[in-house]
């Protein structure tokens, strides 16, 4: 869900950027900010509902197909000989999962929806640096990340399980705060290489990344978390055998 929220956030950020002219027209015709925000939130709720229903159905099918393999794995790792014949599909559990899917989708779309509601009608039809991070915002993110890193080192040094996981979460949050800044630096460093490889397309692609660090950082953060989780869970799985 945490990684999925970043994907949803990135998708709606792109949607807001693509619909700037439409949002500007609605605002010029008198649509209040609240209405623009609610349009995107309703769209996110509908998307979350469809995705949650499809995810529940796919999850039940996958669970039924994997139940035998999981039983064999538990028997091999923990020495517990337990065979599951069916998959529990408690309606309360499924209803909770459905509600969580819709709510998390709306939470992920909140910032893009708020950004859409604040679009200036005059600037909506202008193409330019709409999502550029300000210097003050970048500085605040770096300071917050540095503080969280310091807290994480102290928590990890304590070593107990609860504080260890708190430090682990602090490191993840600090890394997420640094993603816009680092991705912007990396895009600027990558621009000469892309321009050398493809003088026109490469320069345009790099400029697009540089001019929209918010949109870029959403995709980078989602990929970073996904890859980190895969490597971490893969290491745990290998050490369990």
DABELTA-V275126 format. One record per backbone hydrogen bond with DSSP energy under -0.5 kcal/mol. NH is the residue of the N-H (numbers start at 0). CO is the residue of the C=O. E is the energy in kcal/mol with one decimal. If there is no record, write none. Layout:
NH/CO/E
NH/CO/E
This chain:
4/0/-2.1
5/1/-1.0
6/2/-1.7
7/3/-2.6
8/4/-2.7
9/5/-2.5
10/6/-2.3
11/7/-2.5
12/8/-2.1
13/9/-2.2
14/10/-2.1
15/11/-2.6
16/12/-2.0
17/13/-2.5
18/14/-1.6
19/16/-1.0
22/18/-2.8
23/19/-2.8
24/20/-2.1
25/21/-2.3
26/22/-2.6
27/23/-2.4
28/24/-1.8
29/26/-1.2
30/25/-2.6
35/31/-1.6
36/32/-2.5
37/33/-2.4
38/34/-1.9
39/35/-1.5
40/36/-2.0
41/37/-2.8
42/38/-1.9
43/39/-2.3
44/40/-2.3
45/41/-2.4
46/42/-2.4
47/43/-2.8
48/44/-2.4
49/45/-2.4
50/46/-2.8
51/47/-2.4
52/48/-2.4
53/49/-2.3
54/50/-2.5
55/51/-2.7
56/52/-2.1
57/53/-2.5
58/54/-2.8
59/55/-2.3
60/56/-2.0
61/57/-2.6
62/58/-2.6
63/59/-2.2
64/60/-1.7
65/61/-1.8
66/62/-1.1
69/65/-2.6
70/66/-1.8
71/67/-2.1
72/68/-2.2
73/69/-2.6
74/70/-2.0
75/71/-2.1
76/72/-2.4
77/73/-2.3
78/73/-0.6
78/74/-0.9
79/73/-1.0
80/78/-0.7
81/79/-1.3
83/81/-0.5
84/82/-0.5
93/89/-2.5
94/90/-2.7
95/91/-2.3
96/92/-2.4
97/93/-2.3
98/94/-2.3
99/95/-2.7
100/96/-2.2
101/97/-2.0
102/98/-2.6
103/99/-2.7
104/100/-1.6
105/101/-2.0
106/102/-2.5
107/103/-2.4
108/104/-1.4
109/106/-1.0
110/106/-0.5
112/108/-2.3
113/109/-2.8
114/110/-2.5
115/111/-2.4
116/112/-1.9
117/113/-0.9
117/114/-0.6
118/115/-1.3
123/119/-1.5
124/120/-0.6
125/122/-1.4
127/125/-0.5
129/127/-2.0
130/210/-0.7
137/133/-2.3
138/134/-2.4
139/135/-2.3
140/136/-2.2
141/137/-2.2
142/138/-2.3
143/139/-2.4
144/140/-2.4
145/141/-2.4
146/142/-2.3
147/143/-2.4
148/144/-2.3
149/145/-2.1
150/146/-2.2
151/147/-2.6
152/148/-2.2
153/149/-1.7
154/150/-2.5
155/151/-2.8
156/152/-1.7
157/153/-1.5
158/154/-1.3
163/159/-2.6
164/160/-2.2
165/161/-1.8
166/162/-2.4
167/163/-2.2
168/164/-2.4
169/165/-2.1
170/166/-2.0
171/167/-1.9
172/168/-2.5
173/169/-2.4
174/170/-2.4
175/171/-2.2
176/172/-2.1
177/173/-1.4
178/174/-0.8
178/175/-0.6
179/175/-0.5
181/177/-2.9
182/178/-2.9
183/179/-1.8
184/180/-2.3
185/181/-2.8
186/182/-2.3
187/183/-2.1
188/184/-2.3
189/185/-2.0
190/186/-1.1
191/187/-0.6
193/189/-2.5
194/190/-2.8
195/191/-1.9
196/192/-2.3
197/193/-3.1
201/197/-1.9
202/197/-0.8
203/199/-2.3
204/200/-2.5
205/201/-2.4
206/202/-2.5
207/203/-2.1
208/204/-1.9
209/205/-2.4
210/206/-2.5
211/207/-0.9
213/130/-0.9
215/211/-2.3
216/212/-2.8
217/213/-1.5
218/214/-1.2
219/215/-2.3
220/216/-2.8
221/217/-2.1
222/218/-2.3
223/219/-2.6
224/220/-2.7
225/221/-2.4
226/222/-2.7
227/223/-2.4
228/224/-2.5
229/225/-2.3
230/226/-2.5
231/227/-2.5
232/228/-2.9
233/229/-2.3
234/230/-2.3
235/231/-2.2
236/232/-2.6
237/233/-2.3
238/234/-2.1
239/235/-1.1
240/236/-0.6
240/237/-0.8
